[in-house]
Amino acid sequence: MKLKLISLGMLCCCLLQSKAQGSFKNIRYDEKYEYLKDSSHLDWYDRMKFSPIKRSKNYYHSFGGEVRYQYFHYTNENWGDAVADNDGYVLNRLLVHSDLHLGSRFRTFVQLQSSLADGRVTPPSPVDQNELDLHQAFFDYVIANGESSSLTLRAGRQEMSYGSSRLVATREGLNTRQSFDGAKLIYNGKGFSFDGFYTNYVYNKKGIFNDEFFNQDLTFWGGYAVKNNVPFLQNVDLYYLGIKNKHSTWNDVSGVETRHSFGTRIWGHNKRWTYDFEGVYQFGDIANSTIAAWTLSSSMSYALNDGMWAPIVSFKTELISGDGKPGDGKVQSFNPLFPRGAYFGYAALIGPSNLFDIHPTLTIPLSQIFLVTFDNDVFWRFSVNDGIYNPGNIIIYPAGDSGEKYIGLQTAGSLECTLNKHIYLRTGITWFDAGPYLESVGSGKDIIYTGFTSTFKF
């Protein structure tokens, strides 16, 4: 009740008066409010986003946050193999952050996260509930800052997201976002950027301030480069990502996993076209087995006219490797590492491993604030000798004795409403028509999933 009153109070205040420009970022530490230093008339909201500590105004503090409520209801959750829930459940998330800049070279950022689940028939998982914890706490030190380039050291607990968020994301779609403990070097130049990092994954634990620092169970390191203004291709990403997971489980093997991922991404925009192509190859070992996995993905969108609110037709497809012959000493299951939670739509039903999918989408702007989306996603198993996985890389169903590849058809529709930069609403319904594979390994009932999301940012 207290959280609801706080949320309502903040909402009313921001609706009454707000002059700060720009929009909020998915990763809040990317927001910049230095432009307010040149304003001679700051209202109360401007002063919350830019509060000078010294007359020079190079020393300032910024405060912000987010309140999100979601309601979800399943009919036949987990294709009929989960405990029935007739009433649905509520998720809510509170994020608050403090951003302190001490001159042009030093900055600290701290963010708290509270994620709660209410009404779940089964105990909520850590991605649904983490009562209160330190989600981010890092400092930046600008080592060098030239006219067209900069080099920054970032150390501490931090969110990370790269490229299309296929492999490294904030996990925004789920109730609890993910972060990493470690250090990163950030280089930004004219038409080129590069991040090099070494981190430990932060495991969310239900409770208060009990997420361990520098947990050695899962180590994550790598480098990510982006080159812009490439002739013909426009933009190219090249990256290497490495992990060591002490407790890894795949189709027919468990143990310590060391996996290396090399990938490239080509993306850009040309008149009405938007395109994104990506390929990744993985190698390494787990227990006494060697790893050889890969994925290819393609996403293309076309605006039907030149207007700002033009309908957009999109077509996506992905080939994601799965394991081959059991017991052959090889693991071909692709590891998506730390992907966005709702990878294939509003409903987070299937994770990106051992799949071939075709995903057409139609997006229709009804006005400046309303957006309607219709999509179909058809799923097949890439390998009949591997099962299917959830978004957390945990196997849902094993391969079984079925030789069926067809998993099913996911049809969805959603309505989004962006009243202003502070208030976002979304409602949607998803129907998953279970195919022969699901019918052979489980109850195989069709899923109907409905949801409503309300988000308030400040």
C-alpha positions as CSV (number, residue, x, y, z in Angstrom):
1,M,0.0,0.0,0.0
2,K,2.8,2.4,0.9
3,L,4.5,1.7,-2.5
4,K,1.2,2.4,-4.3
5,L,0.8,5.7,-2.5
6,I,4.4,6.8,-3.3
7,S,3.9,5.9,-6.9
8,L,0.6,7.8,-7.1
9,G,2.2,10.8,-5.5
10,M,5.1,10.9,-7.9
11,L,2.7,10.4,-10.8
12,C,0.6,13.4,-9.9
13,C,3.6,15.6,-9.3
14,C,5.1,14.9,-12.7
15,L,1.8,15.4,-14.5
16,L,1.4,18.8,-12.9
17,Q,4.7,20.2,-14.2
18,S,7.6,18.9,-16.2
19,K,9.9,20.9,-18.4
20,A,13.0,18.7,-18.7
21,Q,13.6,17.7,-22.4
22,G,14.5,14.4,-24.0
23,S,13.4,10.9,-23.3
24,F,14.4,8.3,-20.7
25,K,16.9,5.6,-21.7
26,N,16.5,1.9,-21.1
27,I,19.8,2.0,-19.2
28,R,19.3,5.1,-17.0
29,Y,23.0,5.9,-16.5
30,D,23.1,6.8,-20.2
31,E,20.9,9.8,-19.6
32,K,22.6,13.3,-19.7
33,Y,21.2,16.4,-18.1
34,E,24.2,18.8,-18.5
35,Y,22.2,20.9,-20.9
36,L,20.2,22.3,-17.9
37,K,23.3,24.1,-16.6
38,D,22.7,26.8,-19.2
39,S,19.2,27.4,-18.1
40,S,18.5,30.4,-15.8
41,H,15.0,29.2,-14.8
42,L,14.9,25.6,-13.4
43,D,11.6,24.3,-12.1
44,W,11.4,21.7,-9.3
45,Y,11.6,18.8,-11.7
46,D,14.6,20.3,-13.6
47,R,16.3,20.6,-10.2
48,M,15.7,17.0,-9.4
49,K,17.4,16.0,-12.7
50,F,20.1,18.6,-12.4
51,S,21.0,19.9,-8.9
52,P,24.3,21.9,-8.9
53,I,26.7,21.4,-6.0
54,K,29.1,24.2,-6.9
55,R,28.7,27.5,-8.7
56,S,30.6,26.1,-11.7
57,K,27.8,23.6,-12.2
58,N,30.3,20.9,-13.2
59,Y,29.5,19.3,-9.9
60,Y,25.9,18.2,-9.8
61,H,23.5,15.5,-8.7
62,S,20.7,13.8,-10.6
63,F,17.9,11.6,-9.2
64,G,15.3,9.4,-11.0
65,G,13.5,6.1,-11.0
66,E,10.7,3.9,-12.3
67,V,7.6,2.2,-10.9
68,R,6.1,-0.6,-12.9
69,Y,3.1,-2.8,-12.3
70,Q,2.1,-5.8,-14.4
71,Y,-0.8,-8.3,-14.3
72,F,-0.5,-11.7,-16.1
73,H,-2.9,-14.6,-16.5
74,Y,-2.2,-18.0,-18.1
75,T,-4.5,-20.6,-19.4
76,N,-2.5,-23.8,-19.5
77,E,0.8,-22.4,-18.3
78,N,3.7,-24.5,-19.5
79,W,1.4,-26.1,-22.1
80,G,-0.8,-27.6,-19.3
81,D,2.0,-29.1,-17.2
82,A,2.2,-26.3,-14.6
83,V,-0.1,-25.9,-11.6
84,A,-3.3,-24.2,-12.7
85,D,-3.8,-20.6,-11.7
86,N,-7.3,-19.3,-12.2
87,D,-6.7,-15.7,-10.9
88,G,-3.4,-14.7,-12.4
89,Y,-0.7,-12.8,-10.6
90,V,0.8,-9.3,-10.1
91,L,4.4,-8.2,-10.5
92,N,5.7,-4.8,-9.5
93,R,9.1,-3.3,-9.7
94,L,10.6,-0.2,-8.2
95,L,13.9,1.3,-9.4
96,V,15.5,4.5,-7.9
97,H,18.9,5.9,-8.8
98,S,21.3,8.6,-7.8
99,D,23.8,10.0,-10.3
100,L,26.6,12.2,-8.9
101,H,29.1,14.1,-11.2
102,L,32.2,15.6,-9.6
103,G,33.7,17.6,-12.4
104,S,34.3,16.4,-15.9
105,R,36.3,13.2,-15.0
106,F,34.6,11.5,-12.0
107,R,31.1,10.2,-11.6
108,T,29.2,7.7,-9.4
109,F,25.9,6.0,-10.1
110,V,23.9,4.0,-7.6
111,Q,20.6,2.2,-8.2
112,L,18.3,0.2,-5.9
113,Q,15.8,-2.4,-7.2
114,S,12.8,-3.9,-5.5
115,S,10.9,-6.6,-7.5
116,L,7.8,-8.3,-5.9
117,A,5.4,-11.0,-7.0
118,D,1.9,-11.4,-5.6
119,G,-0.6,-14.2,-6.3
120,R,1.7,-16.8,-7.8
121,V,0.4,-20.4,-7.2
122,T,4.0,-21.7,-7.2
123,P,6.8,-19.9,-5.3
124,P,8.2,-17.0,-7.5
125,S,11.6,-17.4,-9.1
126,P,14.4,-15.0,-8.6
127,V,13.6,-13.3,-11.9
128,D,10.2,-12.5,-10.5
129,Q,11.0,-11.5,-6.9
130,N,14.0,-9.9,-5.2
131,E,12.6,-7.8,-2.4
132,L,15.3,-5.1,-2.2
133,D,18.9,-5.0,-3.3
134,L,21.7,-2.9,-4.6
135,H,21.3,-3.3,-8.4
136,Q,24.0,-0.9,-9.5
137,A,26.9,0.9,-7.8
138,F,29.8,2.0,-9.9
139,F,32.2,4.8,-10.6
140,D,33.4,6.3,-13.9
141,Y,36.8,7.9,-14.2
142,V,37.6,9.6,-17.5
143,I,41.3,8.7,-18.3
144,A,41.5,10.8,-21.4
145,N,39.1,13.2,-23.1
146,G,40.1,14.7,-26.4
147,E,38.1,16.7,-29.0
148,S,36.9,13.6,-30.8
149,S,37.6,10.6,-28.5
150,S,37.5,9.6,-24.9
151,L,38.6,6.7,-22.7
152,T,36.7,5.9,-19.5
153,L,37.2,3.3,-16.7
154,R,34.0,2.0,-15.1
155,A,34.3,-0.2,-12.0
156,G,31.6,-1.7,-9.8
157,R,28.1,-3.3,-10.2
158,Q,26.6,-2.3,-13.5
159,E,24.1,-3.1,-16.2
160,M,25.3,-4.0,-19.7
161,S,23.6,-4.2,-23.0
162,Y,25.2,-4.7,-26.5
163,G,24.0,-4.6,-30.0
164,S,20.5,-6.0,-30.6
165,S,20.4,-7.4,-27.0
166,R,20.4,-10.9,-28.4
167,L,23.3,-12.0,-26.1
168,V,23.8,-9.3,-23.5
169,A,20.8,-7.3,-22.2
170,T,19.3,-5.7,-19.2
171,R,16.4,-8.3,-19.1
172,E,13.9,-5.5,-19.1
173,G,11.0,-7.8,-20.1
174,L,11.2,-9.8,-16.8
175,N,10.5,-8.4,-13.4
176,T,14.1,-8.4,-12.1
177,R,16.8,-6.8,-14.3
178,Q,20.3,-8.3,-14.4
179,S,23.6,-6.7,-13.6
180,F,27.4,-7.6,-13.4
181,D,30.2,-6.9,-10.9
182,G,33.5,-5.9,-12.5
183,A,35.5,-3.4,-14.6
184,K,35.1,-2.0,-18.1
185,L,37.2,0.2,-20.3
186,I,35.1,2.3,-22.6
187,Y,36.5,4.0,-25.7
188,N,34.4,6.3,-27.9
189,G,35.9,7.9,-31.0
190,K,34.6,9.4,-34.3
191,G,32.7,6.6,-36.0
192,F,34.2,3.9,-33.7
193,S,33.6,2.6,-30.2
194,F,35.0,-0.3,-28.1
195,D,34.2,-1.8,-24.7
196,G,36.5,-4.3,-23.0
197,F,35.3,-5.9,-19.7
198,Y,35.8,-8.5,-17.1
199,T,32.9,-9.2,-14.7
200,N,31.0,-11.7,-12.5
201,Y,27.3,-12.2,-13.0
202,V,25.1,-11.1,-10.1
203,Y,22.7,-13.8,-9.1
204,N,19.4,-12.4,-7.8
205,K,18.4,-13.9,-4.5
206,K,15.0,-13.4,-2.8
207,G,15.6,-11.3,0.3
208,I,17.0,-7.9,1.3
209,F,20.5,-6.8,0.3
210,N,21.8,-10.3,0.0
211,D,23.0,-10.5,-3.7
212,E,26.6,-11.4,-3.3
213,F,29.4,-9.3,-4.7
214,F,31.9,-10.8,-7.1
215,N,30.3,-14.3,-7.1
216,Q,32.7,-16.6,-8.8
217,D,30.1,-19.1,-10.0
218,L,29.7,-17.3,-13.4
219,T,32.4,-15.2,-14.9
220,F,31.8,-13.1,-18.0
221,W,34.4,-11.2,-20.0
222,G,34.9,-9.9,-23.6
223,G,35.3,-7.1,-26.0
224,Y,32.6,-5.4,-28.2
225,A,33.5,-3.0,-31.1
226,V,31.2,-0.9,-33.3
227,K,32.3,0.7,-36.5
228,N,29.9,3.3,-38.1
229,N,29.8,4.8,-41.6
230,V,31.1,1.7,-43.3
231,P,30.6,1.9,-47.1
232,F,27.6,-0.1,-48.3
233,L,27.1,-1.9,-44.9
234,Q,26.6,1.3,-42.8
235,N,27.3,-0.2,-39.4
236,V,29.3,-3.3,-38.3
237,D,29.7,-4.8,-34.9
238,L,32.6,-7.3,-34.1
239,Y,32.8,-9.0,-30.7
240,Y,34.2,-11.7,-28.5
241,L,32.3,-12.9,-25.4
242,G,33.6,-15.5,-22.9
243,I,32.0,-17.2,-19.9
244,K,33.0,-19.7,-17.3
245,N,29.9,-21.2,-15.5
246,K,30.7,-23.6,-12.7
247,H,27.1,-25.1,-12.7
248,S,26.0,-25.5,-16.3
249,T,23.4,-28.1,-17.6
250,W,22.5,-28.8,-21.2
251,N,20.7,-31.7,-22.9
252,D,22.9,-34.6,-21.9
253,V,25.8,-33.1,-19.9
254,S,26.4,-31.0,-16.8
255,G,29.5,-29.5,-15.3
256,V,31.9,-26.6,-15.6
257,E,31.3,-24.8,-18.8
258,T,33.9,-22.6,-20.5
259,R,32.5,-21.1,-23.7
260,H,33.9,-18.6,-26.2
261,S,31.6,-16.7,-28.6
262,F,32.8,-14.8,-31.7
263,G,30.2,-12.8,-33.6
264,T,29.5,-10.1,-36.1
265,R,26.4,-7.9,-36.7
266,I,25.6,-5.7,-39.8
267,W,22.8,-3.2,-39.3
268,G,21.5,0.1,-40.6
269,H,18.7,2.0,-42.2
270,N,18.1,2.9,-45.8
271,K,15.1,5.0,-46.8
272,R,12.2,2.9,-45.7
273,W,14.2,-0.2,-44.9
274,T,15.8,-1.2,-41.6
275,Y,18.0,-4.3,-41.5
276,D,19.9,-6.3,-38.9
277,F,21.9,-9.5,-39.6
278,E,24.0,-11.3,-37.0
279,G,26.0,-14.5,-36.9
280,V,27.7,-16.1,-33.8
281,Y,30.0,-19.2,-33.5
282,Q,30.7,-20.7,-30.1
283,F,33.4,-23.2,-29.0
284,G,34.9,-24.4,-25.7
285,D,34.2,-27.3,-23.3
286,I,31.8,-28.5,-20.6
287,A,32.8,-31.4,-18.4
288,N,34.5,-33.9,-20.9
289,S,32.6,-32.6,-23.9
290,T,33.6,-30.1,-26.5
291,I,31.3,-27.2,-27.6
292,A,30.5,-26.4,-31.2
293,A,27.4,-24.2,-31.5
294,W,26.2,-21.3,-33.7
295,T,23.3,-19.0,-34.7
296,L,22.3,-16.9,-37.7
297,S,19.6,-14.3,-37.4
298,S,18.0,-11.9,-39.8
299,S,15.6,-9.0,-39.2
300,M,14.2,-6.7,-41.9
301,S,11.6,-4.0,-41.6
302,Y,9.9,-1.9,-44.3
303,A,7.8,1.3,-43.7
304,L,4.8,1.4,-46.0
305,N,5.1,5.1,-46.6
306,D,7.4,8.0,-45.8
307,G,5.3,9.5,-42.9
308,M,6.5,9.5,-39.3
309,W,3.6,7.3,-38.3
310,A,3.8,4.8,-41.2
311,P,2.7,1.2,-40.7
312,I,5.8,-1.1,-40.6
313,V,6.0,-4.7,-41.9
314,S,8.8,-6.8,-40.4
315,F,10.2,-10.2,-41.0
316,K,12.6,-12.0,-38.7
317,T,14.1,-15.5,-38.8
318,E,16.6,-17.3,-36.7
319,L,18.6,-20.6,-37.0
320,I,19.9,-21.6,-33.6
321,S,21.8,-24.8,-33.2
322,G,20.8,-27.7,-30.9
323,D,22.6,-30.7,-29.7
324,G,23.2,-33.7,-32.0
325,K,23.8,-37.3,-31.0
326,P,23.5,-37.8,-27.3
327,G,26.7,-39.1,-25.6
328,D,29.0,-38.3,-28.5
329,G,31.2,-36.0,-26.5
330,K,30.0,-32.8,-28.3
331,V,27.6,-30.1,-27.2
332,Q,25.9,-28.2,-30.1
333,S,23.3,-26.4,-27.9
334,F,23.7,-22.7,-28.4
335,N,24.1,-20.6,-25.3
336,P,22.3,-17.3,-25.6
337,L,24.3,-16.0,-22.6
338,F,22.3,-13.1,-21.0
339,P,19.5,-12.3,-23.5
340,R,16.5,-10.0,-23.1
341,G,13.8,-11.9,-21.1
342,A,10.9,-11.8,-23.5
343,Y,12.9,-12.8,-26.5
344,F,10.1,-13.9,-28.9
345,G,7.4,-11.4,-27.8
346,Y,5.4,-10.2,-24.8
347,A,5.0,-13.7,-23.5
348,A,8.4,-15.2,-22.4
349,L,7.6,-18.8,-23.2
350,I,10.7,-20.1,-25.1
351,G,14.4,-19.3,-25.0
352,P,16.7,-19.0,-28.0
353,S,18.4,-22.4,-28.2
354,N,17.7,-25.3,-30.5
355,L,15.3,-23.4,-32.7
356,F,14.3,-22.4,-36.2
357,D,11.7,-19.7,-36.2
358,I,9.9,-17.5,-38.7
359,H,8.5,-14.3,-37.3
360,P,6.4,-11.8,-39.4
361,T,5.1,-8.7,-37.7
362,L,2.8,-5.8,-38.6
363,T,3.1,-2.6,-36.5
364,I,0.4,0.1,-37.0
365,P,0.6,3.6,-35.4
366,L,-3.0,4.6,-34.7
367,S,-1.9,8.1,-33.4
368,Q,1.0,9.8,-31.8
369,I,0.3,7.8,-28.6
370,F,-1.3,4.5,-29.7
371,L,0.5,1.7,-31.4
372,V,-0.9,-1.7,-32.4
373,T,1.2,-4.8,-33.2
374,F,0.2,-8.1,-34.7
375,D,2.7,-11.0,-35.0
376,N,3.0,-14.7,-35.7
377,D,6.0,-16.8,-34.7
378,V,6.4,-20.3,-36.0
379,F,8.8,-22.6,-34.1
380,W,10.6,-25.8,-35.0
381,R,13.3,-27.6,-33.1
382,F,16.6,-27.4,-35.0
383,S,17.7,-30.8,-33.7
384,V,15.3,-33.7,-32.8
385,N,18.0,-34.9,-30.3
386,D,17.7,-31.7,-28.1
387,G,14.9,-30.3,-26.1
388,I,13.5,-26.8,-25.7
389,Y,14.6,-24.2,-23.1
390,N,13.1,-21.3,-21.3
391,P,14.5,-17.8,-21.4
392,G,16.8,-18.6,-18.5
393,N,18.6,-21.4,-20.4
394,I,16.8,-24.1,-18.2
395,I,15.4,-27.0,-20.2
396,I,11.6,-27.2,-20.3
397,Y,11.2,-30.5,-22.1
398,P,14.0,-32.9,-23.0
399,A,14.4,-34.4,-26.5
400,G,12.3,-37.4,-25.6
401,D,11.6,-40.2,-28.1
402,S,9.7,-37.9,-30.4
403,G,11.1,-37.3,-33.9
404,E,8.8,-34.3,-34.3
405,K,10.4,-30.9,-35.0
406,Y,7.3,-28.7,-35.1
407,I,6.9,-27.0,-31.7
408,G,3.9,-24.7,-32.5
409,L,2.6,-21.4,-33.6
410,Q,2.6,-18.3,-31.4
411,T,0.0,-15.6,-32.4
412,A,0.0,-12.3,-30.5
413,G,-1.5,-8.8,-30.5
414,S,-0.8,-5.9,-28.4
415,L,-1.8,-2.3,-27.9
416,E,0.7,0.2,-26.5
417,C,-0.1,3.7,-25.2
418,T,2.7,6.3,-24.6
419,L,0.9,9.2,-23.0
420,N,4.1,11.1,-22.5
421,K,7.7,10.3,-21.6
422,H,6.7,9.5,-18.1
423,I,3.7,7.1,-18.6
424,Y,3.6,3.9,-20.7
425,L,0.8,1.4,-20.9
426,R,0.6,-1.9,-22.7
427,T,-1.9,-4.7,-23.0
428,G,-1.7,-7.9,-25.0
429,I,-2.9,-11.4,-25.6
430,T,-0.9,-14.4,-26.9
431,W,-2.2,-17.7,-28.1
432,F,0.3,-20.6,-28.5
433,D,-1.1,-23.4,-30.7
434,A,0.9,-26.4,-29.4
435,G,2.3,-28.7,-32.2
436,P,3.2,-32.4,-32.3
437,Y,6.4,-32.1,-30.4
438,L,4.7,-30.6,-27.3
439,E,1.9,-33.1,-27.5
440,S,4.5,-36.0,-27.5
441,V,6.6,-34.8,-24.5
442,G,3.9,-33.3,-22.3
443,S,0.2,-32.4,-22.0
444,G,0.5,-30.3,-25.2
445,K,-2.4,-28.0,-24.4
446,D,-2.7,-24.6,-26.1
447,I,-1.6,-21.6,-24.0
448,I,-3.6,-18.4,-23.8
449,Y,-1.6,-15.6,-22.1
450,T,-2.9,-12.1,-21.3
451,G,-1.1,-9.3,-19.7
452,F,-1.2,-5.6,-18.8
453,T,1.7,-3.3,-18.0
454,S,1.8,0.2,-16.6
455,T,5.2,2.0,-16.3
456,F,5.9,5.4,-14.8
457,K,9.4,6.9,-15.1
458,F,10.8,10.0,-13.6
